[in-house]
């Protein structure tokens, strides 16, 4: 029953996030007419997913320093791309400054893909930390995640 409740909650959130706003969009509205919760970039589960993905990366990619993310600062919503006919997956793009366990600060770009979690339930988070994309997964200098 717990899985069913989690699925129902995820479906309700995903459906609500893609509903158009009835009020006109202002010039500062990054969503282009869709409601976007700008706090999603700083939600605990998102930042934990970024940290966990980064930790996995530094453990499994050769010649990366053994560091971890210890703090997030200046977390910002960069843009929201709602679903369309050509791109059915809504994405929220975020940027933050991360402090690593070696004391250095780096820029982190990450995006949240709605409905792309395990078996289509929940959201997927992809992240790229400046200087740590050794295999160019996100193209040069994290271009894809920006």
C-alpha positions in Angstrom: 0.0 0.0 0.0 2.9 2.3 0.7 4.1 2.1 -2.9 0.7 2.8 -4.2 0.5 5.9 -2.0 3.9 7.1 -3.2 2.9 6.6 -6.8 -0.4 8.5 -6.4 1.5 11.3 -4.7 4.1 11.5 -7.4 1.4 11.4 -10.2 -0.5 14.2 -8.5 2.6 16.3 -8.1 3.7 15.7 -11.7 0.2 16.5 -13.0 0.0 19.7 -11.0 3.4 20.9 -12.0 2.4 21.0 -15.7 -0.9 22.9 -15.4 -0.9 26.3 -17.1 -1.1 29.4 -14.9 -4.3 31.4 -15.5 -2.7 34.7 -14.7 -0.6 36.3 -17.4 3.1 35.7 -17.3 5.3 38.5 -16.2 8.6 39.4 -17.8 10.5 37.9 -14.9 8.6 34.6 -15.2 11.1 31.9 -16.4 8.4 29.4 -17.0 6.8 30.8 -20.1 3.3 30.4 -18.8 3.7 27.4 -16.6 3.8 27.3 -12.8 7.3 26.6 -11.6 8.2 26.1 -8.0 11.6 27.8 -7.9 12.3 26.2 -4.5 12.6 22.8 -6.1 16.3 23.6 -6.8 17.0 23.8 -3.1 14.9 20.9 -1.9 16.7 18.4 0.3 16.0 15.4 -1.9 17.3 17.2 -5.0 20.5 18.3 -3.3 21.0 14.8 -1.8 20.7 13.3 -5.2 23.3 15.7 -6.6 25.7 14.9 -3.7 25.1 11.1 -4.1 25.6 11.2 -7.9 28.8 13.2 -7.5 30.1 10.8 -4.8 29.4 7.8 -7.1 31.2 9.6 -9.9 34.4 10.4 -8.0 34.6 6.8 -6.7 34.1 5.2 -10.2 35.9 7.5 -12.6 39.7 7.1 -12.6 41.9 10.0 -11.7 39.3 12.2 -10.0 40.2 13.5 -6.6 38.4 11.7 -3.7 36.2 14.6 -2.6 32.6 15.1 -1.6 30.1 17.9 -1.6 29.9 19.4 1.9 27.8 22.6 1.2 25.5 24.2 -1.4 25.4 28.0 -1.7 23.7 30.5 -4.1 21.2 27.9 -5.3 19.2 29.4 -8.3 16.6 28.4 -10.8 18.1 29.0 -14.3 15.1 28.0 -16.5 12.2 25.7 -16.9 11.4 23.9 -20.1 7.9 22.6 -20.0 6.8 19.6 -22.1 6.0 20.1 -25.8 5.3 18.0 -28.8 9.0 17.8 -29.7 10.2 17.3 -26.1 7.7 15.5 -23.8 9.9 15.6 -20.7 9.6 18.8 -18.5 13.0 19.9 -17.1 14.0 22.4 -14.5 17.6 23.7 -14.8 19.4 24.8 -11.6 22.8 26.2 -10.7 24.6 26.3 -7.4 28.0 26.9 -5.9 29.3 23.8 -4.1 32.0 23.6 -1.5 34.0 20.4 -1.7 35.6 18.5 1.1 39.0 19.8 0.0 37.8 23.3 0.7 37.5 24.4 -3.0 34.3 25.8 -4.4 33.0 24.8 -7.8 29.9 25.6 -9.9 27.3 22.8 -10.1 24.7 22.7 -12.8 21.9 20.2 -12.5 18.5 19.5 -13.9 15.4 17.7 -12.7 13.5 15.7 -15.3 9.8 15.2 -14.2 8.4 11.7 -14.5 11.8 10.1 -15.4 12.4 8.4 -12.1 12.7 4.6 -11.8 9.9 3.0 -13.9 8.6 6.5 -14.8 7.7 7.3 -11.2 9.1 10.4 -9.6 11.8 12.6 -11.0 15.4 12.1 -12.2 18.2 14.4 -11.2 21.3 14.8 -13.4 24.3 16.9 -12.3 27.6 18.2 -13.6 30.3 19.8 -11.4 32.7 22.1 -13.2 36.0 20.3 -13.7 34.7 16.8 -12.9 33.2 15.8 -16.3 36.3 13.9 -17.4 34.5 11.7 -19.9 32.5 14.6 -21.4 29.1 13.1 -20.5 27.6 16.6 -20.4 29.7 17.9 -23.3 32.5 20.3 -22.7 32.3 22.3 -19.5 28.9 20.9 -18.5 27.2 22.5 -21.4 24.3 20.0 -21.5 23.4 20.6 -17.8 23.4 24.4 -18.0 
